[in-house]
Amino acid sequence: MGKNLVLVGAGHAHLTCLASLRDFAARGHQVTVIGPTTHHYYSGMGPGMLGQTYRPQEIRFNSQRMAEAGGARFVKAAVSQVQPGERRLVLASGEEIPYDVVSFNVGSGVPRARVDLQNDTNVFTVKPIEQLLCAQQSIIEQLGQKTPKLLVVGGGPAGVEIAGNLWRLVRQNKGAANLTLVAGRQVMAGLPDKVRQKVLSSCQRRGIRVMEGSHLKEIKTGRARLTDGQELAFDFLFLALGVKPPSLFADSGLPTGPDGGLLVNEFLQSVRFPDIFGGGDCIFFQSQPLDKVGVYAVRENPVLRDNLLAALEGRSLKPFKPQRAYLLIFNLGDGRGIYWQKDLVLDGRLAFWLKDYIDRRFMRKFQISGELDEV
């Protein structure tokens, strides 16, 4: 007799499941996909969309269409509570959805609570990616009227890519802007100094001001106050202060890791509730803390698909074995990239070409619902 599988979120780690929904249906299982929006955007190409290298249609998957084409039910909603004892999910609307097996791939968000924020319509977090599209349109409108002050807070890869692609956005639209990156202690902290130097050189060459040694303290309408006492006026501010899993798991009494992510074992399975699984940024891998990089979610894809099917049918599970090393390529927004893997650091147009090739190949594999033809 078939069982009920619920997929919460349609992120990178669930894409193989979504592409294989007919396999679940052929075995008699019913699948429900829950997502806050009908589309899921690929974060690795988000900065490129901001800078108009990519159209929105090129960096997203139609989650609803993928689900329904595979015979699943799609529910546009957010899960507000998990009730593991009853094997039930409670939606923000109050609707309850039962499950036999559930898997979470709800991603992560930028923790706004780390700074004192007042209501400001021109403050954007780098996630969800859709916010970048809203910011893009607002900036383009202002470029025809003034020289806006663009402020990016966060000196990690996300902040660097956002700053570089804001530069490209301004250039593409034949405007001018004052662009500042507040990098915290140091730009690209934790990465090889060679990466840092290449970022600084790229920013200096393009007139992007980089401020190191100070952090954001608070934001008040149109002004950002730093920990060293400086105040910076802005027209648009982008927060790239790292990412954190949602509070859903802790709030529901599920075991979590130090960052609040769902605590899972080697099978991507909750350490306490064997019918709960997860992947991507929202989990904490018990045996080996994983960096919040997309490569792990992509590699978890087939393992999660196989284990969910096995859990539904009472078969043995497969372990997920994280790779020891991975490569990162940063999109600088000027047609150039920085390639980093172990001790090898390279920059130039070839690096961006490689990133673009890898990203587009990944998108082609799962854009099976006519995304590129959407308006």
C-alpha positions in Angstrom: 0.0 0.0 0.0 1.3 3.4 -0.9 2.4 6.1 1.6 2.4 9.8 1.8 5.6 11.7 1.1 5.8 15.4 1.7 8.6 17.6 0.2 8.9 20.9 2.0 10.8 23.3 -0.2 11.9 22.9 -3.8 15.6 23.8 -3.4 18.7 22.3 -4.9 18.6 19.1 -2.7 15.1 18.2 -3.8 15.5 18.7 -7.6 16.2 15.0 -8.3 13.2 14.1 -6.3 11.0 16.5 -8.3 12.4 15.2 -11.5 11.7 11.6 -10.4 8.2 12.0 -9.1 6.7 9.5 -11.5 9.0 6.9 -9.9 7.3 7.5 -6.6 3.8 7.5 -8.2 4.6 4.2 -10.1 5.1 2.6 -6.7 1.8 3.8 -5.4 3.1 6.6 -3.2 1.4 10.0 -3.0 3.6 13.1 -3.0 2.8 16.6 -1.8 5.2 19.5 -2.5 5.0 22.6 -0.3 6.7 25.8 -1.2 6.2 29.5 -0.4 6.3 30.5 -4.1 5.7 28.7 -7.4 9.3 29.2 -8.5 12.7 28.4 -6.9 15.6 30.6 -7.8 19.2 29.2 -8.0 21.2 31.3 -5.6 24.5 30.7 -7.4 23.3 32.8 -10.3 21.4 35.4 -8.3 24.1 38.1 -8.4 24.4 37.6 -12.1 20.7 38.2 -12.4 21.0 41.4 -10.4 23.7 42.6 -12.8 21.6 41.6 -15.9 23.9 38.9 -17.1 20.9 36.5 -16.8 17.2 36.9 -17.2 15.1 35.8 -14.2 13.8 32.9 -16.4 17.3 31.6 -16.8 18.0 31.1 -13.1 14.8 29.6 -11.7 12.8 26.3 -11.7 9.0 26.2 -11.9 8.4 24.1 -8.8 4.6 24.0 -9.2 4.7 22.8 -12.8 7.4 20.2 -12.0 5.4 18.8 -9.1 2.1 18.7 -11.0 3.6 17.2 -14.2 5.0 14.4 -12.0 1.6 13.7 -10.5 2.2 15.4 -7.2 0.1 17.9 -5.3 1.6 21.4 -5.0 0.7 23.6 -2.0 1.8 27.2 -2.1 2.4 27.8 1.6 4.9 27.9 4.4 5.2 25.4 7.1 4.9 27.0 10.6 5.2 23.9 12.8 6.2 20.2 12.6 4.4 17.8 14.9 6.6 14.7 14.7 4.6 12.6 17.2 1.5 12.9 15.0 3.5 13.0 11.7 1.8 16.2 10.8 2.8 19.6 9.4 0.9 22.7 10.3 0.9 25.5 7.6 0.8 29.2 8.3 -2.8 29.2 7.3 -3.6 26.6 10.0 -4.1 23.8 7.5 -2.7 20.4 8.6 -0.9 18.0 6.2 -0.1 14.4 7.4 2.9 12.5 6.2 4.5 9.1 6.5 7.9 10.5 5.4 8.8 14.2 5.1 11.9 15.9 3.7 13.0 19.5 4.3 14.9 21.6 1.8 13.9 25.1 2.9 17.2 26.8 2.6 18.5 29.6 4.8 18.0 33.3 5.2 20.0 36.3 6.1 19.6 37.1 9.9 18.2 40.6 9.9 18.1 40.5 13.8 21.8 40.9 14.0 21.4 44.6 13.5 18.8 47.1 14.7 16.6 47.6 11.8 13.8 50.1 11.4 11.3 50.0 8.5 13.2 50.9 5.4 11.8 49.9 2.0 15.3 50.2 0.4 17.0 47.6 2.6 17.3 44.2 0.9 18.7 40.9 2.1 20.5 38.8 -0.5 18.0 36.0 0.1 15.4 35.3 -1.0 16.8 35.8 -4.5 13.5 37.4 -5.7 14.4 40.5 -3.6 17.3 41.2 -5.9 14.9 41.5 -8.8 12.9 44.1 -6.9 16.0 46.0 -6.0 17.2 45.9 -9.6 14.1 47.6 -10.9 14.1 50.3 -8.2 17.8 51.1 -8.9 17.3 51.3 -12.6 14.4 53.8 -12.0 16.7 56.0 -9.9 19.6 55.9 -12.3 17.8 58.2 -14.6 17.2 60.8 -11.9 20.2 60.8 -9.6 23.5 59.2 -8.6 22.3 56.7 -6.0 24.4 55.6 -3.0 24.6 51.8 -3.0 25.8 50.2 0.2 26.6 46.5 0.6 27.2 45.1 4.1 29.1 41.8 4.3 32.6 41.0 3.1 32.1 37.3 2.3 31.5 35.8 -1.2 27.9 37.0 -1.3 28.7 40.6 -0.5 31.6 40.7 -3.0 29.4 39.2 -5.8 26.5 41.6 -5.0 28.9 44.6 -5.0 30.5 43.6 -8.3 27.2 43.0 -10.0 25.7 46.3 -8.8 28.6 47.9 -10.5 27.6 46.0 -13.7 24.0 47.0 -13.3 24.9 50.7 -13.2 27.2 50.3 -16.1 24.7 48.4 -18.2 22.1 51.1 -17.7 24.6 53.9 -18.5 24.3 55.5 -15.1 26.5 56.5 -12.2 26.5 55.5 -8.6 28.5 55.6 -5.4 29.2 52.0 -4.4 30.6 51.0 -1.0 31.3 47.5 0.5 31.4 47.3 4.3 33.5 44.2 4.7 33.5 43.7 8.5 36.9 42.6 9.9 38.3 41.8 6.4 37.0 41.2 2.9 36.9 37.4 2.2 38.0 36.6 5.7 38.9 32.9 6.1 39.9 32.5 2.5 43.5 32.6 1.2 45.0 36.1 1.2 45.5 35.7 -2.6 41.7 35.7 -3.0 41.4 38.8 -0.8 44.0 40.7 -2.8 42.4 39.9 -6.1 39.0 41.1 -4.8 40.6 44.4 -3.5 42.4 44.9 -6.8 39.1 44.4 -8.8 37.2 46.8 -6.6 39.9 49.4 -6.7 40.0 49.2 -10.5 36.3 49.8 -10.8 35.9 52.5 -8.1 34.1 50.3 -5.5 35.0 51.6 -2.1 35.9 48.8 0.4 35.8 49.4 4.1 37.5 46.9 6.4 37.8 46.8 10.2 34.2 47.9 11.0 30.8 46.2 11.3 27.2 47.4 10.9 25.7 48.4 14.2 22.3 49.8 13.2 20.2 51.2 10.4 18.0 54.2 10.6 16.1 55.6 7.6 18.7 56.2 4.9 21.7 55.9 7.2 23.9 53.0 8.4 25.9 53.4 11.6 29.0 51.4 12.0 30.7 50.0 15.1 33.5 52.6 14.7 31.0 55.5 14.9 30.9 56.3 11.2 27.6 56.9 9.5 27.0 56.2 5.8 24.1 57.6 3.9 22.5 55.2 1.4 19.7 55.0 -1.1 19.9 51.2 -1.3 21.4 48.9 1.2 22.1 45.1 0.7 22.6 42.8 3.7 25.0 39.9 3.1 25.6 39.0 6.7 25.9 35.2 6.3 23.0 32.8 6.3 21.2 30.8 9.0 18.6 28.1 8.9 15.0 29.0 9.8 13.8 28.6 13.4 11.2 26.1 12.3 13.1 23.0 13.6 14.0 24.4 17.0 10.5 25.9 17.4 9.0 22.4 16.7 11.2 20.7 19.2 13.3 18.8 16.7 17.0 18.1 17.4 19.1 20.8 15.8 22.8 21.7 15.4 24.5 24.7 16.8 23.2 26.9 13.9 19.6 25.8 14.4 19.7 23.5 11.3 17.9 20.2 11.4 20.3 17.7 12.9 20.7 14.7 10.6 22.8 11.6 10.5 24.8 10.1 7.6 21.6 9.2 5.8 20.4 12.8 5.8 17.8 11.6 8.4 16.8 13.2 11.7 18.8 11.8 14.5 15.6 11.3 16.6 12.8 10.9 14.1 13.5 8.4 11.3 10.7 9.6 9.1 12.1 13.1 8.8 14.9 13.9 6.3 16.5 17.1 5.0 19.2 18.5 2.7 20.9 21.8 1.8 21.5 24.8 3.9 18.7 24.0 6.4 20.4 20.9 7.9 23.4 20.3 10.2 25.3 17.2 9.2 26.1 15.5 12.5 29.3 13.8 11.7 30.9 16.7 9.8 29.7 20.3 9.8 29.4 21.4 6.2 30.0 24.8 4.7 26.9 26.6 3.4 27.8 26.1 -0.3 25.6 24.8 -3.1 27.8 21.9 -4.0 26.8 19.9 -1.0 23.1 20.3 -1.8 23.6 19.3 -5.4 25.6 16.1 -4.3 22.9 15.3 -1.7 20.2 15.2 -4.5 20.4 11.5 -5.6 21.1 10.2 -2.1 18.0 12.0 -0.7 15.9 10.7 -3.5 17.0 7.1 -3.0 16.7 7.3 0.8 13.2 8.8 0.7 12.0 6.0 -1.5 13.7 3.4 0.7 12.2 5.0 3.8 8.7 4.7 2.3 9.3 1.0 1.6 11.2 0.0 4.6 14.5 -0.7 2.8 18.0 0.1 3.9 19.4 3.6 3.4 22.5 4.9 1.7 25.0 7.2 3.4 25.9 10.6 2.1 29.7 11.0 1.8 30.7 14.7 1.5 33.6 15.4 -0.7 36.8 16.5 1.0 37.4 19.5 -1.2 35.4 21.6 -3.6 36.0 24.5 -5.9 34.4 28.0 -5.7 34.2 30.5 -8.5 33.1 34.1 -7.7 31.3 36.2 -10.2 32.9 39.7 -10.0 30.4 41.3 -12.3 32.8 42.5 -15.0 33.0 39.3 -17.0 35.8 38.1 -14.8 35.8 35.6 -12.0 38.0 34.3 -9.2 38.6 30.5 -9.1 39.6 28.9 -5.8 40.3 25.3 -5.0 42.7 24.3 -2.2 45.9 26.2 -2.9 45.0 27.2 -6.5 43.7 30.7 -7.0 43.2 32.1 -10.5 41.2 35.1 -11.8 40.2 36.3 -15.3 37.6 35.8 -17.9 38.2 32.1 -18.2 37.2 31.7 -14.5 33.9 33.3 -15.1 33.4 31.3 -18.3 33.8 28.1 -16.4 31.4 29.2 -13.7 28.8 30.2 -16.3 29.3 26.8 -18.1 28.8 24.8 -14.8 25.8 26.8 -13.7 24.0 26.7 -17.1 24.7 22.9 -17.4 23.1 22.4 -13.9 20.1 24.5 -14.9 19.5 22.6 -18.2 19.4 19.4 -16.3 16.4 20.4 -14.2 14.7 23.1 -16.2 12.2 20.6 -17.6 9.0 22.7 -17.3 9.4 25.3 -20.0 11.0 27.9 -17.7 12.9 29.7 -20.5 9.7 30.4 -22.4 7.9 32.0 -19.5 7.1 35.7 -19.6 
